[in-house]
Amino acid sequence: MSRALAVCDRVYAVGGSGLSAPEDAFVYLVDAAAELVLIDCGVGHEMRRIEDNIRSLGFEPDNVRQIIATHCHIDHIGGLFAWKERYGSKIIAHELDRAGIEGENDELTAAGMYGVAYKPVKVDTLLKGKVEKHTYGDLEFNFLHTPGHTPGSISIYIDTKDGRVLFGQDIHGPFSPAWGSDLKKWRASMQKLLALRADVLCEGHAGIYRGEKIGKYIESYLRRYEV
């Protein structure tokens, strides 16, 4: 039985706690008409459930042409190798988290916290700027470099019939010097997200927020981590 959730126009939650493996961060699917785009892909234990959830929506997993890795932690990238091997999906990530994703520094993936052996994968599209725009299918994806949780953390937004949809993974942290976390940079990144005035927030672990609740959610963490 499908556990996929329709979030808004073009966007679905197809993985995460209660949807796939309990260790998975939320996995979001974007319908870009000619192709599908995944935002993160979970630890990798329950890729089958994510595939089944995609099929239940009337889509095929082999049309997942792009996977955006919001950062290099295992609960977001553990399944990258399998998706690329099985379907040829292209991986998009920021250059400052490349070393974790491509296996040069396993500590950056936090895989040890999950007891998972990470399989490295080559990044196909390396983001390098503070702001980049790429078109996939019929949608423009706006990439913002939002360091803090990790050096190469990114946030993405798209504009749909239901307004501006922001994929702001792991807004809540946590933070560790082992991953290169930087609270000062994180606070600046959160201000960037607030300035977007998004209509829908798809967060990596906390789920979906809408309207005024988005700002309240982000601001609550800014207060929690006041310096």
N, C-alpha and C positions, 0 to 999 in steps of 0.2 A: 504494500500500500504506500502511495506517495506521501512523503512528508514535506514536499516542497511548499514554500509559502510565496504567494504573490505579494510583493512589497508595494509596487506602484507600476505605472506604465514602463514597460521594458525591463523591469528589474524583479528578480526572484531570489529568495534564499534557498539554496539547495544543499547546504552542508552546515555543520556546527552542532553543538550540543542539542540533542533531541531530534536532529535531522540526519546526522551521520554518526561519526564516532564522538564520544564525550570529550575527547582531547582536542577535537578540531576547533579552530577559530571558525567564525562564520564564513561560509563560502557563498559569494553572491554571483548570480548569473545575469548577464546583460544581453538582451536580444537586440543585436545590431542588424537585423534583417538578413543580410547576406552571410553573416557569420555570427558566432556566439563568442562572448568574452567572459572569462571567469576572473573574479577578483579573489585571489588566493585559492588554495586547494586543499587545505587541511593537512593533518599529519601523514595521511596515506593509508591508514589501517582500513578505512571503509570507503575506498574509492568506488566500490560497486554500488553502495547506497547513493552516492552522489550521482553516478551514472543513471541509476534507476529513477532518481528524482528528476533529472533532466528529461529522461524519456517520458515520464508521466505528464510533463508539460507540453508534450507534442514535439519536442526537439530531439536531435540525435547528438550524442557526445562527440562523434567524429567531426561535428561542425564547430567544436570549441577550437577556434583557430589561434586565439591569444589567451594567455594567462598572465595577469598582472600580479606580481609579487609585491605586496605593500611594504614588506621588510623581510629580513632573513631569518626569522624565527621558525622553528620546526613545525609549530602548529598552524603555520600559514603556508609553508613551502615543502613539507615532507612528501607530498604527492606529486611534485613537479616531474620527477624522473619518469614515473609511470605514465603520466599524461603525455609527455613528449615521446616516450617510446611507443605507446599504443596508438596515439592519434596524430603525432607530429605537431602538437600544439607549440606555438612560439612563446618564449618567456620574455617578459618585460620587467625590468627592475632598475633601480638606481645604482650607478656605478659605486657608490660608497658602501653598498651592502653586497656587492658582487663577490667579494672574497668568501663570505659565508655561503652563498648560494652555489658557487662553483667549487667549494670544497677546500679552499686554501687555508681556512681557519674555522674548524668545526666548533670552537667555543662560541663563535658568534651566533650559531644557530640555536643555542640553548637546548640541543638535543639530549644532553645528559640529564636534564630535568625530567624528561619524558621517557627515558630508557629506550630511545629509538636510535637505530643506526641510520643515519642520513645518507642518501645516495645523491652525490653532487650532480648538477646539471649545468650545461652551458647557457648563459643568458644570451638571447638573440638580439634584443633591443636594449641597449644601455642608455638610461636617462642621465643627462649630465647637468642640465640647467636647473635654475630655480623654478621655472615655469616652462612646460612644453605642451604642445597640442599635437595629437595624432588622430587620424580618422580611421576607424575600423567599421566596415559595413557602411551604414548610413548615419553613424553617430560620431560626433567629435568628442574625444576624451581629453580632458584637461588635467594635466599632471602637475602637482605642486610638490616641491621638495619640502617636507615638513620634519626635519631632524629633531631629535630629542629622545625618543624611545630607543632608536638606533640611529647611527649617522646617516643611513640611507633611507630612512622611512619616507614614504610618499603617501599623499592623499590624492584622490581622483574625484572629479565631478563631471556630470553630464547634465544636459538640459533636456527635459522630456515634457510631455503634455501635462504631467503632474507637477511640473516645476523643476527646480534644481535639486539633483540627487547627489549627495556627498558620501563618498566611501572614505571614512576617516578611521582607519583601523587602529586599535589600541590607544585611543585617546587617554585612557585611564592609566597608562603605564603597563607594567612596573618599570623600574629603572635600576640599572646595574652598571658599574664601571667595566665589568667583563664584556658588555656589549657596546661600550662606548656611549652610554646614555649621557645626556647633558640637559639638566633641568632648565637652564637659562634658554637654550635653543628651543626646548620643548614649549616653554611659555610663549616665545615669539611665534612658534608654529601654531599654537592654539589661537592666537590673535588673528592669524591669517584665515583660519577656518571660520572664526566668528564673523569676519568681514565678508565672507561669501554669502551670508544670509540664506543658507540652504533651506529648502522646504522639507527635505527628507534626509536624515542621517542614517547611514548603514554602518554601524560600529562593529569592530571585530569580535567582541565578546558580550557586549551589553545589548546588542540587537538594534531595533529600529526606534528612532525618535523622529517626531514631526513638529513643525512649526516652532512655537516659543520654547518647547521642551528641549530643543537642540541647544540653544544658547545656555539654558539653565544647566544642562548636563555638562557642557564644557566648562562653564564657569565654576561649577561645583568642584571640579578637579583642580582648577587654577587656585581656588581657595585652599584645597587640601594640601597642595604642594607649594604654598607660599614660602618665599625665601626672604 
